[in-house]
């Protein structure tokens, strides 16, 4: 049995869920709150971070190790593909969204609005939110630029770069505030990703205590 | 020709330099200051981050893409090896040092002491330094724990996990303050890594405006 320890607020867990679904894998989910990591999670992953994959007793920890492990073991559907240069381009963009977007947008918006509240009962700092929103615009511009070069973000077909990006954006979109109308090509791209069977489960996500924005689950938003 | 755009303060560039040297690759270095990224660098890497690899006109950006690219194209010396589970363990620890150690130790110590000074002429915040030093102790404990399980951090022979860890630690060690005497096994391990031919170049590193601590280049420290 394949089990993923996750939380709907975790973009990295969302990415792995999308990757497994694209590979038509069956898996079950176990939810753990990232702001209140349990002893059980620390036993599995001493880093105390999500996601964690349990595959028939084998434990694989963290977004990087899990995504490469899935590429190696379930390669009938490949999400890092092509020549070594094309693979490097896909990984460059995975890194962009997993690290740069995460640090510049996710941390400023989602940590402020959600983690701070649940972890410490604190209100968000509007200055930090503003920085996050400015950065979001810049990243949406970059997505538009990439879509002028190719059909999807990392290549002309869907790759792990799209899943990394959509995973991050889907958490932001749950909370609302993405100026989709100003970024038409990014919107068309996200709408295509949203319509994939692998995304169905993500659109049903529910972060306890926070309602999704109205259009969150709409394919035509 | 292989060229790496780097800076001696960048742990990720150090990691790639170590990886290329372990693979007996010949390469030249070009230094760029991370606190004053030039237009040239942005043209190569829109993320504006180091390192950047130029391999006969092919540009590969960022630590993740470069390290996997080198594993794929120069596989006579493998640094991510073994069964898929062993590879996942190596990658888990690469992630640990590239992300967790970087965030919890490097950002608090090196950003405060070096980046803040060169980027903004600001003095370090002693509270942040203290947090970084506390976290450093915890990470050294974890290194000791790993070395009770195996000869090197990720396996019984040297792997990318050791290079990631040693790259981060070597920048901290340049500035001084690692309590090596309290972590004997970590010290023995670091001394082994330091003695490798691949490390020679790192020990000659010079961060302009900052002298290395006395023992930095000593193999017997």
Boltz contact constraints between the chains, C-beta under 6 A:
constraints:
  - contact:
      token1: [A, 47]
      token2: [B, 100]
      max_distance: 6.0
  - contact:
      token1: [A, 58]
      token2: [B, 85]
      max_distance: 6.0
  - contact:
      token1: [A, 60]
      token2: [B, 88]
      max_distance: 6.0
  - contact:
      token1: [A, 61]
      token2: [B, 92]
      max_distance: 6.0
  - contact:
      token1: [A, 62]
      token2: [B, 92]
      max_distance: 6.0
  - contact:
      token1: [A, 62]
      token2: [B, 95]
      max_distance: 6.0
  - contact:
      token1: [A, 64]
      token2: [B, 91]
      max_distance: 6.0
  - contact:
      token1: [A, 64]
      token2: [B, 95]
      max_distance: 6.0
  - contact:
      token1: [A, 65]
      token2: [B, 88]
      max_distance: 6.0
  - contact:
      token1: [A, 65]
      token2: [B, 91]
      max_distance: 6.0
  - contact:
      token1: [A, 65]
      token2: [B, 92]
      max_distance: 6.0
  - contact:
      token1: [A, 68]
      token2: [B, 91]
      max_distance: 6.0
  - contact:
      token1: [A, 69]
      token2: [B, 84]
      max_distance: 6.0
  - contact:
      token1: [A, 69]
      token2: [B, 88]
      max_distance: 6.0
  - contact:
      token1: [A, 72]
      token2: [B, 84]
      max_distance: 6.0
  - contact:
      token1: [A, 73]
      token2: [B, 84]
      max_distance: 6.0
  - contact:
      token1: [A, 84]
      token2: [B, 69]
      max_distance: 6.0
  - contact:
      token1: [A, 84]
      token2: [B, 72]
      max_distance: 6.0
  - contact:
      token1: [A, 84]
      token2: [B, 73]
      max_distance: 6.0
  - contact:
      token1: [A, 85]
      token2: [B, 58]
      max_distance: 6.0
  - contact:
      token1: [A, 88]
      token2: [B, 60]
      max_distance: 6.0
  - contact:
      token1: [A, 88]
      token2: [B, 65]
      max_distance: 6.0
  - contact:
      token1: [A, 88]
      token2: [B, 69]
      max_distance: 6.0
  - contact:
      token1: [A, 91]
      token2: [B, 64]
      max_distance: 6.0
  - contact:
      token1: [A, 91]
      token2: [B, 65]
      max_distance: 6.0
  - contact:
      token1: [A, 91]
      token2: [B, 68]
      max_distance: 6.0
  - contact:
      token1: [A, 92]
      token2: [B, 61]
      max_distance: 6.0
  - contact:
      token1: [A, 92]
      token2: [B, 62]
      max_distance: 6.0
  - contact:
      token1: [A, 92]
      token2: [B, 65]
      max_distance: 6.0
  - contact:
      token1: [A, 95]
      token2: [B, 62]
      max_distance: 6.0
  - contact:
      token1: [A, 95]
      token2: [B, 64]
      max_distance: 6.0
  - contact:
      token1: [A, 100]
      token2: [B, 47]
      max_distance: 6.0
